Amino acid sequence: MSEHNLLEEHVNSDNALIKSMYSDLNSRIQEFENGNSRIERIKLKDATGSIIIVGAIILFLASVIL
């Protein structure tokens, strides 16, 4: 069974959750194949909060261990 047939089978499923998930997956695949998707690299501004939290955890663990 090819992937396309499996995808079509799940898009036409009676289970609402499966149908929703595979319909969304199908639309994302179509956007990617058509070149309409745009992938951006993460910027430092977007990662600053996570970096601060990781730094705080490292400092806390270092103070507990040492």
C-alpha positions as CSV (number, residue, x, y, z in Angstrom):
1,M,0.0,0.0,0.0
2,S,1.5,3.3,-1.0
3,E,1.7,6.3,1.3
4,H,-0.8,8.3,-0.9
5,N,-3.4,5.6,-0.5
6,L,-2.8,5.4,3.2
7,L,-3.2,9.2,3.5
8,E,-6.4,9.1,1.5
9,E,-7.8,6.3,3.6
10,H,-7.2,8.2,6.8
11,V,-8.5,11.5,5.3
12,N,-11.8,9.7,4.6
13,S,-11.9,8.0,8.0
14,D,-15.0,7.8,10.2
15,N,-13.0,8.8,13.3
16,A,-13.2,12.6,13.5
17,L,-9.8,12.9,15.2
18,I,-8.0,10.8,12.6
19,K,-9.8,12.6,9.8
20,S,-8.8,16.0,11.2
21,M,-5.2,15.1,11.8
22,Y,-4.7,13.6,8.4
23,S,-6.5,16.4,6.6
24,D,-4.2,18.9,8.3
25,L,-1.2,16.8,7.3
26,N,-2.4,16.6,3.8
27,S,-2.8,20.3,3.5
28,R,0.7,20.9,4.9
29,I,2.1,18.4,2.5
30,Q,0.4,20.2,-0.4
31,E,1.7,23.6,0.7
32,F,5.2,22.2,1.0
33,E,5.1,20.6,-2.4
34,N,3.7,23.8,-4.0
35,G,6.4,25.9,-2.5
36,N,4.0,28.0,-0.5
37,S,5.6,27.2,2.8
38,R,8.2,29.5,4.3
39,I,10.7,28.2,6.8
40,E,12.6,30.7,8.9
41,R,15.6,30.2,11.1
42,I,15.2,30.9,14.8
43,K,16.5,34.3,15.7
44,L,18.4,35.2,18.9
45,K,15.6,37.4,19.9
46,D,13.2,34.4,19.8
47,A,15.5,32.2,21.8
48,T,16.5,34.7,24.5
49,G,13.9,33.6,27.1
50,S,14.9,30.0,26.8
51,I,18.6,30.8,27.0
52,I,18.0,32.8,30.2
53,I,16.0,29.9,31.8
54,V,18.6,27.3,30.9
55,G,21.3,29.6,32.3
56,A,19.4,30.0,35.5
57,I,18.9,26.3,35.9
58,I,22.6,25.7,35.2
59,L,23.6,28.3,37.9
60,F,21.2,26.8,40.4
61,L,22.5,23.3,39.8
62,A,26.1,24.4,40.0
63,S,25.5,26.2,43.3
64,V,23.8,23.1,44.7
65,I,26.5,20.7,43.6
66,L,29.5,22.9,44.4
